[in-house]
Amino acid sequence: MISSAAVPAADRFDWFSDVVAQQLVSTSIRSEHAGDFQAEAAVLDLGCVQVSQFGYAPLRARRTAAHVRSSDPEQYQLGLVTSGSMWIAQNRHDSGPFSGDLVLWDTSHPFESGVPGTEPVRAVILSLPRTALPLRPDRVDRVLAERIPADRGMGAILAQYMRSLAAHGEECAPAELEQLGSVALDLAGACLAGRIGAEDELSEESRTRALLTRIDTFIGHNLGDPELSPSVVADRHSMSLRRLQLLFRERGESVAATIRRRRLERCREDLADPGQPAVPVHTVALRWGFTNASVFSRLFRDTYGASPSEFRRAVAEEAAAGATPGAAPGATA
């Protein structure tokens, strides 16, 4: 993350304008706070996709036809406002002030945007090549500058993924970043296709990857439900159990094994949490969907080489000795 704090106050606004032009798109920007502009930015390349984080003081930006003619990265840019609010107008659409939702704009058309009021805004922005999105531009034009709810359906899954990229993307290796970029493109395509009724324009591979991400998100949100099972997952996604099992077979792990592994990982995290030393082991197990304490203990030992109590004790001892908390001695993570 780079910050305007490292730039002399008189140069901060010009610095921010240059960062936006280089990393997003050229615009004309004005602000009542230009004399001591506060902003920060971070950019991460994911192959053909880029994810950016921006935080900045109230302003108004305008991209004109002249800007488009002189410099156009030919991208769709999808913004998620995580705090504060902003608005954008393009293609005769106007989002109005919004926060917490998504909005799409096209760098190949003029637009205006702004941050109303006095509070700064923070946003995560996904930049996608227009040619990489397998949707007809004339159909995508229908949703430019229109709010996409990020609290349900594909919008919620895409927004969660964008937040995760912004928070943890820099921890990943280059090869992993390219894979993350492919998933981001699939999710964005699926989300937009659903908005314009163009799911048939997506490739089978893209639809499958987006479906698997949706299934993974559903499983993650329901790990604490002891009734979660492959049949429930299949029913929730309107598919046969056989089709679901075939999708997971290509990953090399069954649906049931995935649920069990992710539950055990959550239990392991809680047992290693120094803020939960007094929470009984059986309570941790129940929290993540294990209703039989003896079965949970056996699965945990088989997976990590130590019982839940032994693991928790070893982690506490390592922490007390000043070591980095980790797996119990002799355990395999």
N, C-alpha and C positions, 0 to 999 in steps of 0.2 A: 504494500500500500504506500503510495506517495502522497504527500500532503503539502498544501500551500504554506504550512507553517515553516517549511524549509526555504521559502522564497521571500525576499523583501516585500513588505506590505504593498508598496507602490507597484510592484510587478505581478502581484498574485492574480489579478483578473486576466491580464494578457497571458500569463502562464496557463491558466485554466482553459482559456479559449483555444490555445495551441494544442493542449492535451485532447480536448474534444474533437478538434479538427483532425488530429493525427489518428486517434483511436476509434472515433465514431464517424463523424461526418462534418464537413465545414458548414458553419452557420454564422449569422450575425447575432451577437449576444449583447444584451445590455442589462445593467443591474443598478439599483440604488445603493448597493453595497460594494461597488467596484473599488472604492478607495481602500478597503481592507477586506478583500474577498476571502472567504473561508471555504475550502474545498479539499477533497481527497479522492484518489482514484486508484484502481488496481485493474490490471488486464491480464487475462490468461488465454493463451492460444490452445485450441482443442482441434488441431488439424484444420479442416475447412471452416470450423465454427470458432467464434470467439465469445468469451464471457467476460463482462466488465462489471466493476462495482464503482459507483459514483456517489459521492455525498457533496452537496453544495448549497450555498445560500440562495435565497429567492432571486430569480432572474426571468428574463423573457428571451427566447431564441426564435430566429426566423431563418428558414432555408428557402432561398428564392430560386427562380428558374435559372438565374445567372450562376448561382452556386452549383446547381445540377450540371449545367453545361461545362463548367470549369473543372469539376471534380465529383465523380460519382462512383462509389465502390460497388454499386448495383447490389445492394443488400436489403433484406428485410431485417428490421431491428425490433426485437420484442422486449419491452420493458416491464419489469415487476417493481412496483413501488413498495418498499418495505417499511418506510416511515416517512412522515410528512405527507404532502400531496403534490400532484402536478396535473397538468392538462395538456392535451395535444389536439391540433386540428389539421386534418388533411383530407383531400378528396371529397370535400363537402360534408365531412363528418367531424364532429367535435365531441371528444370524450367527456368534457366537463371535468372539474376537479375530482380526483379519485386517489384512493390509497388502498393498498393491500391487493389490488387487482392487476391484471396484465393489460397491455395495450400494444398494438402492432403499428409500425409505420414503415414506409418504403423510401429509401434514400433517393430513388429516381424520380420522385415527385416533390414539389415544394411542400413545406409544412410550417406551422408555427406551434410553439410549445412554451410553457411557463410554469413557474412555481409561485402559487398565489400566497398572499399573506406575508408573515414575517418569519415563519419557521423554515429551517432548511429541509431538504428532501434527501432521502437515500434510496437508491434504486440499483437493481441488478439488470443488466442488459445483455441479451443474447443476440449476436450478429450472425445472420445466416445468408449465404450467397443465394440470390434469387434463383439461379439456375439449379441449385442443389435441392430446392423444395419442389417436389413433383406435383405442383398444383398450378392450374391455369391462372396467370396474373390477373385476368379480368375478373375471375371469381374471388381471388384474394383481395382485390380492390374493395370488395363489398364490406370488409371488416377492418379496413384501415381506420385508425383513430377511434375504434369502438372498444369499450371496456369488455374484457373477457373475465368473468368471475373466477377468482382463484381459491374459492372455498368449497368447490364441489367438482366432481367429474375429472376430466382430463386436464382442465385448467388447474385444479388443485395439485394433481400429480406433477404437472410441468413446473408449477411454481415451487413446489417442494424440491424438485430436482435442481432448479436454478439456484435455490438457496444453498443446497448441499455443494454444488459446484463452486459457488463463491466462497463458502466456508472451508472446504477441504480440497479443492482442486489442486492447489499448489503442492500438496503432499504427495501427489501421484507422479509416477514415472512417465516419460514421454509416450511410450506405447500405450499406457493406460489412458492418457489424456486423449489420444485419438479415438479410443473406444468410447470414452465419455462423450466426445463430440458427436459420434455417430448416434448414440442414444439420444442426445439432446435434439439432433435433427429429426429423428424418428418421432419423439414426443411432440415437438413443435408441429411437425407435419400432421400428426394424428389429431392434435388439439384444433388446429386451423381447419383441417378437413371436416371435422365434426361440426364446426361452426357454419361452414358453407355447404354442407351436405355433399362433400366430394370424396368420401372415403374410398370410392372405387378408383380414384386416381393414384392412390398410394400403391407401391409395390407390395407383393405378398410378404417379402422379407421385412419390409418396414412395418407393415401391420402386425406381423408376428412379434417383432422386437418391442413395439409399443404395448402390445397385449401382455407380454411377459413382464414388462416394467409395471403395468397396472396391477397384475396379479401379485408381484413382489410387494408392492405398496399395500395392497389389501392384506396380505399375510402379516406384514409388519405392524399394521394398525390393529390386528386382531389376535396377536400372539397370546394375550392374556385370557382369551376366551377358551375354556377347556373343551368347548364343542367344535372348535376349529378343526377341520379335517379336509382331506382331498375332495370329498363329495360336496362339502359346503363351499369350497373355493370354486369348484366347477359350476355349481348351481348359481353362485353369485355372478359368474361371468358368462352365464347362458351358454354353456358348452357341455359336452358329454365328459364323463370322467375319463373315458378312454383317450379322448383328444388331449385333455389336460396332461395325462400321464405321458403321452407321446411327446408333447412339448418339452416336458421336463427330462425325459429320457435323453434328449439330445444334449442336455447340460451335464449328464452323468450323475444326477442326483434326483431321487424320486421326490414327489410332492411331500409325502409324509416325512422323509428324511430331512428335507429343507425346513419344514416346520419345527421338527425336533431340534435340529442344529441351531436354528435361530433362537429358539426358546432357551437352550442351554447357554448360548452366548450371552443372552440378557441376564440369566441367573448368575453367570460368572462375573459379569460387570458389577451387579449389585453386591455380590459377596466380597468383591475386592474394593468396594466403595467405603472409604474410611468414615463416611457420614452415616453409615447404616450398620454399625457394629452390634447394636442391640436387637435388630430385626431377626426373628427366628428363621432358621433355614427353611422350615416348612412354609413360612409366610412368603419368603422369596419365591419358592417353587410354585406356590399357588398363584402368586401374582402373575406368573408367566405361563399359566395353563397346565401345570403339573398337579394333578389331584391326588396322586399316590406317592407318598413320601419315600417309600422304599424303592419304588421304580425310579423315581427321580435320582435318588442317591446312587443307584447302580449305574444309571446312564451317565451321570456326572463322572463317576470314577472311571468308567470305561473310556470316556472321552478325554479326561484331563489327568488321569493317573492318581487321583486323590479324591477322598470323599469331600462333599461340600464343606463340612466342618474343618477338615484337615487343610483344605485349600484356604479357607478364610483365616485360620490360625497362622498359617505360614506367611500369608500376605501381611498380616498384622505384625508378625515378628520381623519381617524384612523391613517394613516401614519404621518400626521402632529402632532398628539397627542402622537406619539411614540409607538402606538400599532402595533401589527402584522397585516398587511393587510389580509383581508379575506372577508367573505360574509357580505353584508349590514346588519345592525341591523334588526332582524326579518326575514331575508332571510333564506332559506333552501338550502344548496348546493347540 
